[in-house]
Amino acid sequence: MELKIDSTRKGDVGVLTLTGEVDIYTSPVLKNALASAAADGCSTIIVDLNGVGFIDSSGLGVLVGALRRAREAGGELRIVSVQEGIARILRITGLDHVFVLHATLDEALGA
């Protein structure tokens, strides 16, 4: 499965909308998209995972790394997802307590 990433910007907020699967093969694409958003001056990056059916440990590692870099730069990383499979993975790994999670993009933008 492939990963499609649509990138938009709303002020200093970068929004990455993902569709597909995030795994060992596609996680470098996500890492590059996150780095590009940060390099473009986005202090806050929102990653919308509602179109993602699967994420593995390499994808989670990319998100954790991006969160760390964002915080070091005084920014933040927000996650949007109502997918039960994704939510379950975040709960199992304890990352639901690490990331700021939102049900909708509008909620994440308003936070």
C-alpha positions in Angstrom: 0.0 0.0 0.0 1.2 3.5 -0.7 1.0 6.6 1.4 -0.4 9.8 0.1 0.3 13.1 1.9 -1.5 16.3 1.2 0.2 19.3 2.8 -1.5 22.6 3.5 -0.7 25.6 5.6 -2.9 27.8 7.7 -0.8 30.6 9.0 2.1 29.1 11.0 0.3 25.8 11.2 1.2 23.0 8.8 -1.4 20.3 8.1 -0.5 16.9 6.7 -3.4 14.8 5.7 -2.4 11.2 5.3 -4.1 8.5 3.3 -2.9 4.9 3.1 -0.5 3.0 5.4 2.5 4.2 7.4 5.0 1.4 7.6 8.7 0.8 7.2 8.5 1.5 3.4 6.4 4.7 3.6 7.6 6.2 6.9 10.6 8.0 5.2 8.0 9.8 3.0 6.2 11.0 6.2 9.5 12.0 7.8 10.4 14.1 4.8 7.0 15.8 4.8 7.3 16.6 8.5 10.8 18.0 8.1 9.6 20.1 5.1 6.7 21.5 7.1 9.1 22.4 10.0 11.6 23.9 7.6 8.9 26.1 6.0 8.4 27.7 9.4 5.4 25.8 10.7 5.6 26.0 14.5 2.6 23.7 14.9 2.2 20.7 12.7 -1.1 18.7 12.6 -1.0 15.2 11.3 -4.4 14.0 10.2 -4.4 10.2 10.4 -8.1 9.7 9.6 -7.2 8.2 6.2 -4.6 5.9 7.6 -5.6 2.2 8.0 -2.4 1.0 9.5 0.7 2.4 11.2 3.6 0.3 12.5 6.5 1.1 14.9 8.6 2.8 12.2 5.7 5.3 11.6 5.2 5.8 15.3 8.9 6.4 15.6 8.7 9.1 12.9 5.9 10.8 14.8 7.7 10.7 18.1 10.9 12.1 16.5 8.9 14.9 14.9 7.2 15.7 18.2 10.6 15.9 20.0 12.0 18.2 17.3 8.8 20.4 17.4 9.0 20.8 21.1 12.7 21.6 21.0 11.9 24.4 18.6 9.1 25.7 20.8 6.3 24.2 18.7 4.0 21.3 18.9 2.7 18.3 17.0 -1.0 17.4 17.1 -2.6 14.2 15.9 -6.1 13.9 14.4 -7.7 10.5 14.4 -11.0 8.8 15.1 -9.8 5.5 13.6 -10.2 2.8 16.3 -7.3 0.8 15.0 -5.0 3.8 15.2 -6.4 4.8 18.6 -5.8 1.3 19.9 -2.2 1.3 18.8 -1.6 4.7 20.5 -3.2 3.3 23.7 -1.2 0.1 23.7 2.1 2.0 23.2 1.2 4.7 25.7 1.5 7.3 23.0 -2.0 8.5 23.6 -0.5 10.3 26.7 2.4 11.7 24.7 0.6 13.2 21.7 -2.1 15.8 21.7 -5.0 13.9 20.1 -8.0 15.5 18.4 -11.1 14.0 16.9 -11.4 16.5 14.0 -9.1 18.8 12.1 -11.2 21.8 13.2 -10.7 20.8 16.8 -6.9 20.5 16.3 -6.8 23.9 14.5 -8.7 25.6 17.3 -6.5 24.2 20.1 
